[in-house]
Protein backbone atom coordinates (compact mmCIF):
# COMPACT_ATOMS: atom_id res chain seq x y z
CA UNK A 1 0.00 0.00 0.00
CA UNK A 2 1.23 3.45 -0.88
CA UNK A 3 0.52 6.73 0.89
CA UNK A 4 0.97 9.75 -1.38
CA UNK A 5 1.49 13.20 0.15
CA UNK A 6 1.36 16.09 -2.35
CA UNK A 7 3.05 18.95 -0.54
CA UNK A 8 3.10 22.71 -0.90
CA UNK A 9 5.53 24.82 1.04
CA UNK A 10 4.44 27.42 3.54
CA UNK A 11 4.22 30.89 1.95
CA UNK A 12 6.87 32.20 4.34
CA UNK A 13 9.40 29.51 3.40
CA UNK A 14 11.61 30.12 0.34
CA UNK A 15 11.62 27.36 -2.26
CA UNK A 16 15.32 26.54 -1.85
CA UNK A 17 14.97 26.39 1.94
CA UNK A 18 11.85 24.22 1.63
CA UNK A 19 13.66 21.66 -0.54
CA UNK A 20 16.79 21.75 1.64
CA UNK A 21 14.81 21.25 4.85
CA UNK A 22 12.61 18.51 3.41
CA UNK A 23 15.62 16.59 2.03
CA UNK A 24 18.24 17.22 4.74
CA UNK A 25 16.18 17.54 7.93
CA UNK A 26 12.78 15.91 7.47
CA UNK A 27 14.03 13.00 5.36
CA UNK A 28 16.47 11.79 8.02
CA UNK A 29 13.73 12.23 10.64
CA UNK A 30 11.43 9.93 8.64
CA UNK A 31 14.30 7.45 8.28
CA UNK A 32 14.90 7.47 12.05
CA UNK A 33 11.20 6.83 12.74
CA UNK A 34 10.84 4.12 10.09
CA UNK A 35 11.09 1.18 12.51
CA UNK A 36 8.37 2.58 14.77
CA UNK A 37 6.05 3.29 11.84
CA UNK A 38 6.68 0.14 9.80
CA UNK A 39 7.46 2.08 6.62
CA UNK A 40 9.08 -0.18 4.01
CA UNK A 41 10.01 2.55 1.51
CA UNK A 42 10.06 6.37 1.50
CA UNK A 43 10.70 8.54 -1.58
CA UNK A 44 10.69 12.31 -1.97
CA UNK A 45 10.01 13.78 -5.42
CA UNK A 46 11.09 17.45 -5.50
CA UNK A 47 9.55 19.65 -8.20
CA UNK A 48 12.11 21.03 -10.63
CA UNK A 49 12.12 24.75 -11.37
CA UNK A 50 11.70 24.62 -15.14
CA UNK A 51 9.40 26.31 -17.68
CA UNK A 52 8.33 22.81 -18.71
CA UNK A 53 6.17 22.68 -15.57
CA UNK A 54 4.35 25.87 -16.59
CA UNK A 55 3.71 24.46 -20.07
CA UNK A 56 2.43 21.17 -18.67
CA UNK A 57 0.07 22.92 -16.22
CA UNK A 58 -1.21 25.26 -18.95
CA UNK A 59 -1.83 22.37 -21.34
CA UNK A 60 -4.29 20.89 -18.83
CA UNK A 61 -5.57 24.11 -17.18
CA UNK A 62 -4.25 22.58 -13.96
CA UNK A 63 -4.13 24.17 -10.52
CA UNK A 64 -0.94 25.57 -9.07
CA UNK A 65 1.84 23.01 -8.86
CA UNK A 66 2.80 21.15 -5.74
CA UNK A 67 6.35 21.65 -4.52
CA UNK A 68 6.80 17.91 -4.32
CA UNK A 69 5.38 14.51 -3.55
CA UNK A 70 6.28 12.16 -0.71
CA UNK A 71 5.59 8.48 -1.21
CA UNK A 72 5.53 6.04 1.70
CA UNK A 73 5.00 2.29 1.31
CA UNK A 74 3.69 -0.35 3.69
CA UNK A 75 3.33 -4.06 2.89
CA UNK A 76 -0.49 -3.83 2.80
CA UNK A 77 -3.41 -1.78 4.02
CA UNK A 78 -3.71 -4.14 6.98
CA UNK A 79 -0.01 -3.67 7.75
CA UNK A 80 -0.48 0.12 7.58
CA UNK A 81 -3.41 0.06 10.02
CA UNK A 82 -1.62 -2.40 12.32
CA UNK A 83 1.57 -0.34 12.38
CA UNK A 84 -0.15 2.99 12.94
CA UNK A 85 -2.17 1.59 15.86
CA UNK A 86 0.89 1.19 18.08
CA UNK A 87 1.80 3.82 20.69
CA UNK A 88 5.31 4.08 19.17
CA UNK A 89 3.91 4.82 15.73
CA UNK A 90 1.41 7.33 17.07
CA UNK A 91 4.20 9.18 18.88
CA UNK A 92 6.32 9.09 15.70
CA UNK A 93 3.39 10.42 13.65
CA UNK A 94 3.03 13.35 16.03
CA UNK A 95 6.75 14.13 15.70
CA UNK A 96 6.45 14.08 11.91
CA UNK A 97 3.38 16.31 11.96
CA UNK A 98 5.11 18.78 14.25
CA UNK A 99 8.11 18.89 11.92
CA UNK A 100 5.92 19.20 8.80
CA UNK A 101 4.32 22.37 10.21
CA UNK A 102 7.77 24.01 10.00
CA UNK A 103 7.89 23.93 6.20
CA UNK A 104 4.68 22.46 4.67
CA UNK A 105 1.41 24.34 4.18
CA UNK A 106 -0.82 21.51 5.38
CA UNK A 107 -4.02 23.36 4.41
CA UNK A 108 -3.12 23.36 0.70
CA UNK A 109 -1.40 19.98 0.61
CA UNK A 110 -3.12 16.65 0.10
CA UNK A 111 -2.55 13.07 1.20
CA UNK A 112 -4.26 9.80 0.39
CA UNK A 113 -3.63 6.07 0.28
CA UNK A 114 -3.40 4.35 -3.08
CA UNK A 115 -2.89 1.04 -4.75
CA UNK A 116 -0.31 0.89 -7.52
CA UNK A 117 -1.40 -0.39 -10.90
CA UNK A 118 1.67 -0.80 -13.10
CA UNK A 119 0.75 -0.09 -16.72
CA UNK A 120 4.24 0.35 -18.19
CA UNK A 121 7.37 -0.97 -16.53
CA UNK A 122 10.44 0.00 -18.51
CA UNK A 123 12.86 -1.13 -15.81
CA UNK A 124 14.16 -3.88 -18.07
CA UNK A 125 14.39 -1.56 -21.12
CA UNK A 126 16.88 1.22 -20.45
CA UNK A 127 17.53 2.03 -24.11
CA UNK A 128 15.91 5.43 -24.16
Secondary structure, 3 states (H helix, E strand, C coil): CEEEEEECECCCCCHHHHHHHHHHHHHHHHHHHHHHHCCCEEEEEECCCCHHHHHHHHHHCCCCCCCEEEEEECCCHHHHHHHHCCHHHHHHHHHHHHHHCCCECCCCCEEEEECCCCCCCHHHCCCC
